[in-house]
Amino acid sequence: MRTKHLVWLSVCALMVTMAACTSKTCRIEVSIDGANDGDTLLLITDQEFGIPSDTLIVKDGKTFHEMEIDSTMICFLQAVNSAMPIQPFFLEPGNIKVELHHDPTQNTVSGTMLNEEWQHLNEAGFAIQKEMEQLMSGAESDTTEAHKQEIINKAMAIQKKFSDNVFKTAEKNIDNELGFLLVSNPNMLNEEQVLMLINKMPAKMRSRQQIKEIEHYLKDETPQADGTKLTDFATSDPNGKNISAMEVVGKHKLTIIDFWASWCGPCMQEMPHLVQLYELYEPKGLGILGVSLDNEKSEWTDAIKKTGSKWTHISELTSDSKIARLFGVTAIPFTLVVDQEGTILASGHLTGTALEDVIRQYLKD
């Protein structure tokens, strides 16, 4: 469900800092593009509440931090009073070098095993994103149906290439925190892959509550199974108006309820295809209700404008969404397809051609 990047380290810097580290010592060197003396970075290890554990002060465009750690964990660097994106990386014993830029695709983290693996995966993800953007730039609204389908097929192939990369990385790291992170936030993995990876996890990691909930969800039906009536829900649109799901559903022959977020890479990669589906099938009775798990309203509304998704959007403006829990959503994108009476026809991580096949089935000419 969220997630994003990181990595270079000079040999000279490595040689200088190695002597200062013990087996449990983590030394972080951060350089910040365009920073001023006195700028502040927050080191956040509390993922539930986001409470900072340490404050780092910038001098000469850099800051350093050293700490003793008992275990490896994911953490975040957040710049105070700056639009610079939050930067995730792994706290683990060793010498970690972080380079921060206003463009997150230029951020790097290096120096330790998991951060190197994480960086390689993020570089591949950004390359895929660029490839997708180039592909979709040729998807004009007035293009032929055959050309649209060709673009969709290419997009699905690109997504599969990255998904395979994610799976291989998770499998290689299934006994450490990187593997746990990829399995517990399985945006680019299908259900079969997630279960395969969970089965390979060490027992101690598999017993973690987050993994147990995912495994239970995948092996059992969602709280709202296909063929049942949609439980109505409501929350605000970008203008603050309260919108109910059934209010939207009742206006269309078929409605896609799309759980997504601006911070979800796979969601944003899928959005051009969803826009194409809407343009193609809206005249035939298709509606879409976007349910965002964003925390920040500006990020949510900016993403709506950027993607050109002109359907109805609502959000509780929290990633801990009551609506998402209602439908057992543990990873996004997640999709429900319902008819005009609110019967759930299909649900799950439906994207690309799989989603289009469902729409085509129910909106035949």
C-alpha positions as CSV (number, residue, x, y, z in Angstrom):
1,M,0.0,0.0,0.0
2,R,2.5,3.1,0.1
3,T,5.5,3.5,-0.6
4,K,9.1,4.9,-2.5
5,H,13.7,5.3,-3.0
6,L,17.7,5.6,-2.4
7,V,22.2,5.3,-2.8
8,W,26.0,6.3,-3.6
9,L,29.0,6.1,-1.2
10,S,32.6,7.2,-1.9
11,V,35.4,4.8,-1.1
12,C,37.1,7.6,0.8
13,A,34.1,8.3,3.0
14,L,33.7,4.6,3.7
15,M,37.3,4.2,4.8
16,V,37.1,7.2,7.1
17,T,33.9,6.1,8.9
18,M,34.5,2.3,9.1
19,A,36.8,2.7,12.1
20,A,34.1,4.5,14.1
21,C,31.6,1.7,13.8
22,T,31.0,-1.3,16.0
23,S,28.8,-4.3,14.9
24,K,25.7,-2.6,16.4
25,T,26.6,1.0,15.5
26,C,24.8,2.8,12.7
27,R,26.4,5.9,11.4
28,I,24.3,8.1,9.0
29,E,25.8,10.7,6.8
30,V,23.2,12.9,5.0
31,S,23.9,15.5,2.3
32,I,21.0,17.8,1.3
33,D,20.9,19.6,-2.0
34,G,20.2,23.3,-1.6
35,A,20.1,23.2,2.2
36,N,21.0,26.1,4.5
37,D,22.9,26.0,7.8
38,G,20.5,25.4,10.6
39,D,17.9,23.5,8.5
40,T,16.4,20.6,10.4
41,L,15.8,16.9,9.5
42,L,13.6,14.6,11.6
43,L,14.6,10.9,11.9
44,I,11.4,8.9,12.3
45,T,11.4,5.3,13.4
46,D,7.8,5.3,14.8
47,Q,5.8,4.1,11.8
48,E,2.5,4.1,13.6
49,F,2.4,7.7,14.9
50,G,5.3,9.3,13.1
51,I,6.9,10.6,16.3
52,P,10.5,11.7,15.6
53,S,13.3,9.8,17.5
54,D,16.1,12.3,16.7
55,T,16.6,15.8,15.2
56,L,19.5,16.4,12.8
57,I,20.8,19.9,12.1
58,V,22.4,20.8,8.8
59,K,25.7,22.5,8.4
60,D,27.5,23.1,5.1
61,G,24.9,21.1,3.4
62,K,25.4,17.9,5.5
63,T,24.5,16.4,8.8
64,F,25.7,13.3,10.7
65,H,24.1,11.0,13.2
66,E,25.4,8.0,15.1
67,M,23.4,5.6,17.1
68,E,23.4,2.1,18.7
69,I,20.6,-0.2,17.3
70,D,19.3,-3.5,18.5
71,S,17.6,-4.5,15.3
72,T,17.2,-3.5,11.7
73,M,14.2,-1.3,10.9
74,I,12.7,0.9,8.2
75,C,12.8,4.6,9.1
76,F,12.2,8.0,7.4
77,L,14.0,11.3,7.1
78,Q,11.7,14.3,6.9
79,A,12.9,17.9,6.3
80,V,11.2,20.5,8.5
81,N,9.9,23.6,6.7
82,S,10.7,22.2,3.3
83,A,8.8,20.7,0.4
84,M,11.5,17.9,0.1
85,P,9.8,14.5,0.0
86,I,10.0,12.1,3.0
87,Q,12.9,9.7,2.4
88,P,12.6,6.1,3.6
89,F,15.7,3.8,4.3
90,F,16.8,1.0,6.5
91,L,18.5,1.6,9.9
92,E,21.1,-1.3,10.1
93,P,24.6,-1.6,11.5
94,G,27.2,0.1,9.3
95,N,27.8,3.3,7.5
96,I,24.8,4.7,5.6
97,K,25.1,7.6,3.2
98,V,21.9,9.5,2.2
99,E,21.7,12.0,-0.6
100,L,18.6,14.1,-0.6
101,H,17.2,16.2,-3.5
102,H,13.9,17.9,-4.2
103,D,13.4,15.4,-7.0
104,P,12.9,12.0,-5.2
105,T,14.1,10.1,-8.2
106,Q,17.6,11.6,-7.6
107,N,17.7,10.5,-3.9
108,T,20.2,7.8,-3.0
109,V,21.1,5.7,0.0
110,S,24.1,3.4,0.1
111,G,26.6,1.6,2.3
112,T,24.7,-1.3,3.8
113,M,23.2,-4.5,2.3
114,L,19.5,-3.7,2.6
115,N,19.8,-0.1,1.5
116,E,21.8,-1.2,-1.6
117,E,19.1,-3.8,-2.4
118,W,16.4,-1.1,-1.8
119,Q,18.2,1.4,-4.0
120,H,18.4,-1.1,-6.9
121,L,14.7,-1.8,-6.7
122,N,13.8,1.9,-6.6
123,E,16.0,2.7,-9.5
124,A,14.2,-0.1,-11.5
125,G,10.9,1.4,-10.3
126,F,11.7,4.9,-11.5
127,A,12.9,3.5,-14.8
128,I,9.6,1.7,-15.2
129,Q,7.7,4.9,-14.3
130,K,9.6,6.8,-17.0
131,E,9.0,4.1,-19.6
132,M,5.3,4.1,-18.7
133,E,5.1,7.9,-19.0
134,Q,6.7,7.8,-22.4
135,L,4.3,5.0,-23.5
136,M,1.2,6.8,-22.3
137,S,2.2,10.1,-23.9
138,G,1.3,8.5,-27.2
139,A,-2.1,7.4,-25.9
140,E,-4.2,10.3,-27.4
141,S,-7.9,10.2,-26.9
142,D,-8.6,10.2,-30.6
143,T,-6.3,7.2,-31.3
144,T,-7.7,4.0,-32.8
145,E,-9.1,1.2,-30.7
146,A,-6.4,-1.1,-31.9
147,H,-3.7,1.4,-31.0
148,K,-5.2,1.8,-27.5
149,Q,-5.2,-2.0,-27.0
150,E,-1.6,-2.1,-28.2
151,I,-0.6,0.5,-25.6
152,I,-2.4,-1.3,-22.9
153,N,-0.7,-4.6,-23.7
154,K,2.7,-2.9,-23.7
155,A,1.9,-1.2,-20.3
156,M,0.9,-4.6,-18.8
157,A,4.2,-6.1,-20.0
158,I,6.2,-3.3,-18.5
159,Q,4.3,-3.7,-15.2
160,K,4.9,-7.4,-15.2
161,K,8.7,-6.9,-15.7
162,F,8.8,-4.7,-12.6
163,S,6.5,-7.1,-10.6
164,D,8.9,-10.0,-11.4
165,N,11.8,-7.9,-10.1
166,V,9.9,-7.1,-6.9
167,F,9.1,-10.8,-6.4
168,K,12.7,-11.9,-6.9
169,T,14.0,-9.2,-4.5
170,A,11.5,-10.2,-1.9
171,E,12.3,-13.9,-2.3
172,K,16.1,-13.1,-2.0
173,N,15.5,-11.1,1.2
174,I,12.6,-13.2,2.6
175,D,14.4,-13.6,6.0
176,N,15.1,-9.9,6.6
177,E,13.3,-6.6,6.9
178,L,13.4,-5.8,3.2
179,G,11.5,-9.0,2.4
180,F,9.1,-8.2,5.2
181,L,8.5,-4.7,3.8
182,L,7.8,-5.9,0.3
183,V,5.4,-8.7,1.4
184,S,3.6,-6.5,3.9
185,N,3.1,-3.8,1.3
186,P,2.5,-6.0,-1.8
187,N,1.5,-3.3,-4.3
188,M,3.2,-5.0,-7.2
189,L,2.6,-8.7,-6.3
190,N,-0.4,-10.9,-7.0
191,E,-2.1,-12.9,-4.4
192,E,-0.4,-16.2,-5.4
193,Q,3.1,-14.6,-5.2
194,V,2.4,-13.1,-1.8
195,L,1.3,-16.5,-0.4
196,M,4.4,-18.2,-1.9
197,L,6.6,-15.6,-0.2
198,I,4.8,-15.9,3.2
199,N,5.3,-19.7,3.1
200,K,9.0,-19.1,2.7
201,M,9.3,-16.7,5.7
202,P,10.9,-17.7,8.9
203,A,8.4,-18.7,11.5
204,K,9.1,-15.7,13.7
205,M,8.6,-13.2,10.9
206,R,5.5,-15.0,9.7
207,S,3.9,-14.7,13.1
208,R,4.0,-10.9,13.0
209,Q,0.5,-9.4,13.1
210,Q,0.7,-7.7,9.8
211,I,1.7,-10.9,7.9
212,K,-1.0,-12.9,9.8
213,E,-3.7,-10.4,8.7
214,I,-2.5,-10.5,5.0
215,E,-2.4,-14.3,5.1
216,H,-5.9,-14.5,6.6
217,Y,-7.3,-12.1,4.1
218,L,-5.8,-14.0,1.1
219,K,-6.9,-17.4,2.3
220,D,-10.4,-16.3,3.3
221,E,-13.0,-14.2,1.5
222,T,-13.1,-10.4,1.9
223,P,-15.6,-9.1,4.4
224,Q,-17.8,-8.2,1.4
225,A,-17.7,-11.3,-0.9
226,D,-18.6,-11.2,-4.6
227,G,-22.3,-11.7,-5.1
228,T,-23.3,-9.8,-1.9
229,K,-24.7,-6.3,-1.7
230,L,-22.4,-3.4,-1.2
231,T,-22.4,-2.0,2.3
232,D,-22.9,1.7,1.7
233,F,-20.3,4.2,3.0
234,A,-19.8,7.9,2.7
235,T,-17.2,10.6,3.1
236,S,-16.1,13.9,1.7
237,D,-15.2,14.9,-1.9
238,P,-12.5,17.5,-2.6
239,N,-15.0,20.3,-2.1
240,G,-16.1,19.0,1.3
241,K,-19.4,17.6,0.1
242,N,-20.4,14.3,1.7
243,I,-20.8,11.6,-1.0
244,S,-22.2,8.1,-0.5
245,A,-21.1,5.2,-2.5
246,M,-24.7,4.1,-3.4
247,E,-25.4,7.6,-4.6
248,V,-22.7,7.2,-7.2
249,V,-23.5,3.5,-7.9
250,G,-27.2,4.2,-8.6
251,K,-26.3,6.5,-11.5
252,H,-24.4,3.9,-13.6
253,K,-25.0,0.5,-15.1
254,L,-21.6,-0.5,-13.7
255,T,-19.3,1.2,-11.2
256,I,-15.6,0.7,-10.4
257,I,-14.8,1.5,-6.8
258,D,-11.0,2.2,-6.9
259,F,-9.0,2.3,-3.6
260,W,-5.8,4.2,-4.4
261,A,-3.4,7.0,-3.2
262,S,-1.1,9.5,-4.7
263,W,1.8,7.9,-2.8
264,C,1.1,4.5,-4.2
265,G,3.4,3.9,-7.3
266,P,1.4,1.0,-8.8
267,C,-1.8,3.1,-8.3
268,M,-0.4,6.0,-10.3
269,Q,1.0,3.6,-12.9
270,E,-2.5,2.1,-13.3
271,M,-4.2,5.5,-13.5
272,P,-3.6,6.1,-17.2
273,H,-5.2,2.8,-18.0
274,L,-8.2,3.6,-15.8
275,V,-8.6,7.0,-17.5
276,Q,-8.7,5.1,-20.9
277,L,-11.3,2.7,-19.6
278,Y,-13.4,5.5,-18.4
279,E,-13.2,7.4,-21.7
280,L,-14.1,4.2,-23.6
281,Y,-16.9,2.8,-21.4
282,E,-18.4,5.9,-19.7
283,P,-20.8,6.4,-22.7
284,K,-21.9,2.8,-22.2
285,G,-22.8,3.2,-18.6
286,L,-19.5,3.0,-16.6
287,G,-18.9,5.1,-13.5
288,I,-15.9,5.2,-11.2
289,L,-15.7,6.2,-7.5
290,G,-12.2,6.9,-6.4
291,V,-11.5,6.2,-2.7
292,S,-8.2,7.8,-1.7
293,L,-6.1,6.7,1.2
294,D,-4.1,9.9,1.1
295,N,-3.3,11.8,4.3
296,E,-2.7,15.3,2.7
297,K,-5.5,17.0,0.8
298,S,-3.2,18.9,-1.5
299,E,-1.4,15.7,-2.6
300,W,-4.7,14.0,-3.2
301,T,-6.2,16.8,-5.3
302,D,-2.9,17.4,-7.2
303,A,-2.9,13.8,-8.2
304,I,-6.5,14.0,-9.4
305,K,-5.5,17.0,-11.7
306,K,-2.3,15.4,-12.8
307,T,-3.9,12.1,-13.9
308,G,-7.0,13.7,-15.5
309,S,-9.3,11.3,-13.5
310,K,-12.6,13.2,-14.0
311,W,-14.8,10.8,-12.0
312,T,-16.1,11.2,-8.4
313,H,-13.4,11.2,-5.8
314,I,-13.8,10.9,-2.0
315,S,-11.3,10.5,0.9
316,E,-11.2,10.3,4.7
317,L,-7.7,11.8,4.3
318,T,-6.1,9.0,6.3
319,S,-4.2,5.9,5.4
320,D,-6.0,4.1,8.2
321,S,-9.3,4.2,6.4
322,K,-12.4,2.8,8.0
323,I,-13.8,2.3,4.5
324,A,-10.7,0.3,3.5
325,R,-11.1,-1.9,6.6
326,L,-14.7,-2.4,5.8
327,F,-13.7,-4.2,2.6
328,G,-10.6,-5.9,4.0
329,V,-8.3,-3.8,1.9
330,T,-4.7,-4.5,2.9
331,A,-2.9,-3.4,-0.3
332,I,-3.7,-1.0,-3.1
333,P,-4.7,-0.6,-5.8
334,F,-7.8,-2.5,-4.8
335,T,-11.0,-2.6,-6.9
336,L,-14.6,-3.4,-6.5
337,V,-16.9,-3.7,-9.5
338,V,-20.6,-3.3,-8.7
339,D,-23.8,-3.1,-10.7
340,Q,-26.5,-0.4,-10.4
341,E,-28.2,-2.2,-7.5
342,G,-25.0,-2.5,-5.6
343,T,-24.3,-6.2,-6.1
344,I,-20.5,-6.8,-6.0
345,L,-19.6,-8.5,-9.3
346,A,-15.8,-8.7,-8.8
347,S,-13.2,-7.6,-6.3
348,G,-9.5,-7.8,-5.6
349,H,-6.4,-6.3,-7.1
350,L,-7.9,-6.0,-10.6
351,T,-5.8,-3.9,-12.9
352,G,-5.0,-3.7,-16.6
353,T,-6.6,-6.2,-19.0
354,A,-8.1,-8.2,-16.1
355,L,-10.2,-5.2,-15.1
356,E,-11.1,-4.4,-18.6
357,D,-12.2,-8.0,-19.2
358,V,-14.7,-7.6,-16.3
359,I,-16.0,-4.3,-17.6
360,R,-16.3,-5.6,-21.2
361,Q,-18.2,-8.7,-19.9
362,Y,-20.9,-6.6,-18.2
363,L,-21.1,-3.7,-20.7
364,K,-21.5,-5.5,-23.9
365,D,-23.1,-3.6,-26.8
